[in-house]
């Protein structure tokens, strides 16, 4: 069973490395994110959200539902851990 896990891990690692070879270099100004996505947010953030800070516009307006969903998942997981791992109190008198 250990050898099967090792083979699966090596194959998955090789697939991930192979998939990352086609990615643009870090900070490449000619990458699709720098050519198409970033200029759109920089040009339209004030008219869409009326916020002068572009970072705040992206996090609060463009990714607001995503951030709310992540917060909900983390809160639910924390509550589940508290409920599952919490100690039960004994009733008095029994």
N, C-alpha and C positions, 0 to 999 in steps of 0.2 A: 504494500500500500504506500510506503514511503517513496519508493522509486516512481510510482505512478504520479504522486503529487509533485515530485521533483521534475519529472518530464513535462507535466502540465505547466508548472511554473516557468520552466525554461522556454517552452513554446510560447507562452503568453508574453514573457519578457521580450522575446525575439520579435513577435508580432507588433508590440508597442514601439520598439526601437525602429522597426521597418516603417511603421506608420508615421513616425516623427521625422523621417529623413526628408520628406517633401515639404515640411513646414518652412516658412520664411525665417531668416536669421533674426535674432533679437534686436529690436530697434530699427529694422529695415524701413527706410522712408518710402520705399516702393512696394511695400506689402499691401494686400487688399484692405486691411484694417486702417492703415495710414492713408490710403488713397481714396477710399470711398466712405467709410464709416465715420472717422474722426472729423473730416471737414463738414459733414452734414450736421453733427452735433454742435460743432463750434459755430456754424452759421445760423442755425435755427433754434438754439436753446433759449434765447431771449424772447423771441416771438411766441414760442410754444409755452413757456413756463413763467416768463417775466421775472426770472431770477438771474442776476448778473454773474453768479458763480456757476461755471459749467459743470463742475464736479457735483455740486448740490443738485443741479438739474438732472443729471444722469442718474444719480442714486435715488433721489426722491420722486421724480416724475416719470422718467423712462423705465426705471427698474423698481418702481414702488410696489407693485403687486408681487414681484419676485422676492423682494426683501420681506414683505409681509408674510409670504408663504414660508420662507426660511425661518422666520421668527416663530411662526406657529408650529412648525415641525420641531424646533429645538425646545419650545415650551412644553409641547405634548410629550416629548421624550423625557424631559426632566420630571414632569409630573408622574409619568408611568414609573420611572425609577424610584421616586419617593414612595409611591403606593406599593410597589413590589418589594422594596427593600426595607420599608419602615417597620418598626417593631409594633406588635399589637399590644395594646394595654389591656391588662386584666381588669375585669369588672370587680368592683368592690363588693364584698359580702359573699362571694361565691368561691 
